[in-house]
Amino acid sequence: MANAGKGLEGVVAAETALSDIDGQQGILSYVGYSIHDLADNATFEEIIYLLHHLELPTESQLASIREQLAQEREPNGFVSELLPTLAANAAPMSMLRTAVSASSAKDPDGWDVSEAANYRKAIRLCAVFPTLVAYYHRLRSDEKLIPPDPNLSLAANFLYMLKGDKADDDTARMFDTCLVLHADHTMNASTFAARVCAATLSDIHSAMTAAIAALKGPLHGGANEAVMKMIKEIKTADKARDYIIKKFANKEKVMGFGHRVYKTEDPRATHLRRMAKELAEKTGDPHNWEISQEIEKTVMDEKGIYPNVDFYAASVYGYLQIPTDLFTPIFACSRVAGWSAHVREQYADNRLIRPDHGYVGPAPRDWTPLSDRG
Ligand code: CMC
């Protein structure tokens, strides 16, 4: 029983109506809808609605949430003043963590913690995350800020604010699908961190800040950036096999592979693999795709481990010419939908989350005066 419960494996930390996973069969659903149906059909705005209302929106409900999201894209004045300093000094995930924390100071709902205010704050946070990332990037690149375009979807608007050009419909739709795929994933580390924070009855901005902090690590959301760094290091597909075998010989993990819950293909990876292939063909640049294929094959041959959501997301974002250090912030731009819904779910039926421990320190012993210590 040495490692029983290590990493809380198998522990049910909370009940949720938001998403479900069958790790043996590779099934993921949001509020009962298969991720495959959602990836093929839903927009990210529909997913935000679904996670917060537990039903798909009608046409008028969708129009209304799209409008609310479009109206809330600008950061408040305090954060806008802070962004140039963060762009000059902070890495992207540190910027996001600090900017989201700072957003609480001037939120229009202040410290109102009513259910209605928390919903408004949640929508505001979903709307503003992409703007923070895009503004930050343009500020650090000494480029003019592109104000949000309320006529564009959240996905298309992000690409527009980041790059200054409007993406074609296929590209915008592909990015939208990436947001759909990353929006929620049961009791992952960042969602759990958000729920732990909310369960103390701390505020929603604090819970989002905790979630961003947890997502940042390379065992979680930071893996997508690590995958792109690996692809760049490998350089050509013919070098991939040796590179991976060497990593295993050194007992290193290959980022973008393995999962606590999935013991088969992560269903999100199926869609991201398809998109990476399509983009390789569309751009006429098979580089990332070929290296990724070779990595996947080698990891499967050597260890029988499947790629997770982060593996092909890296290639897709690479093909969309998104800077590598923005991959994890983009993950956050999607996952904030799930985090905020989980936090509202936690508040609705709260109990402090306070696990137990296994003590492994010395047995009780006598106090040693300073003069008698070794
Ligand atoms: N490369 C090589 N070996 C691996 C990998 C990997 N990526 N993942 C798991 N293993 C091996 C691991 O070495 C261990 O082997 P052994 O039993 O011989 O010691 C076994 O598989 C179980 O791994 P574990 O680390 O105990 O599993 P875990 O459930 O604690 O960790 C994980 C899950 C996702 C942290 C881990 O698979 C990992 O570190 N993967 C690489 C990082 C990564 O891609 N993270 C993204 C996770 S999915 C999306 C997200 O959350 O962002």
Boltz pocket constraint, residues with backbone or C-beta under 6 A from the ligand:
constraints:
  - pocket:
      binder: B
      contacts: [[A, 7], [A, 188], [A, 218], [A, 219], [A, 220], [A, 221], [A, 222], [A, 223], [A, 252], [A, 253], [A, 254], [A, 255], [A, 256], [A, 257], [A, 258], [A, 259], [A, 260], [A, 261], [A, 303], [A, 305], [A, 308], [A, 309], [A, 310]]
      max_distance: 6.0
